[in-house]
Amino acid sequence: MTQGIPPERLTDDDLRRELRHLHDTRHGTVLGGTASALRTHTVRMLELEQEFLRRFPDEGTPDPRRTRRGSRLEARRNDTTPGDH
């Protein structure tokens, strides 16, 4: 069951603020929250993240250097070892 305003009804600014708040409080919930609090936090966080990615798909695209393929390509470009090219 959803707690709070359904994500699809939040304004863009409210969605960003709510998501930021949940990300900011995640560590504390994991370390000090009850099992129920962690479950509730996780469900809400996933709802907000899914809505965020639905509205802003380009913002959810990873930086190519953070993927395995991109990281390998970057390493090859920066490799200055003689004879390996």
N, C-alpha and C positions, 0 to 999 in steps of 0.2 A: 504494500500500500504506500502511495506517495505521501510524503510529509511536505507541507508547504504548498506554495503555488505551483501548479503544473508547469514544467519548464516551457512548454510551447506558448504559455500565456505571459511569460516574462518579456519585458522589453529587452532589446539587445544589451543595453547598459546594465540592467538588473541581472541578466543572465551572466554577464562577465563578472559582476561583483559577487554574486552567489557562488560561482565556480571558484573564483579567487579565494573566497573565504573558506570554502571546503578544502581546497588544497592547502591553505595556511594552517588549518586545524587538523589535518589528517594525521600527522605524526603524534600529536597529543592524544588523539582518539585511539590510535593503534596501541600506544604505550599505557595509557591510563584509563581508557574507556571500558565499559562492560561489553560483553559479547553482543548484547542487544544494541548498544550504542554504536558499536562498530558495524553491525549489520545495517542499521538505519543510515549511518554515514555513507557506507558503501553504495547502497541502493540509490540514495539521493545524488551522490557524486556521479555515478554511472548515468543516471537520467540526465543530469545537467551536461555531462560531457557529450553524450549522444546528441542532444539538442544543439550544443555548440558546434559540433562537427557537421550536423545537418545544415545549419545556417551559414557556417563559415568554412566550407570544405578546403579552401586554399590555405587557411591558417593551420589546418591539421596536417598539411603536407610536411614531412620531415625534411630537414636540411640534408642534402645529399651526403655531406660528410659524416652524418650520424647513422648512415646505413652501412652495412658490411661492404656492399659494392662500391659505394662512394668513398669509403675510408680506404679501401684497397687502391682505387684509382688515384686518390690523393697521395698515398704513400709512394706509388710508382712515380708520380710527377716530382716528388721531393727527393727521390733516391738519387744521390750523387755518387754512388759507388762506381768506380771505373770498370768498364767491361760488362756491366750488367744490362746495357741498353741495346 
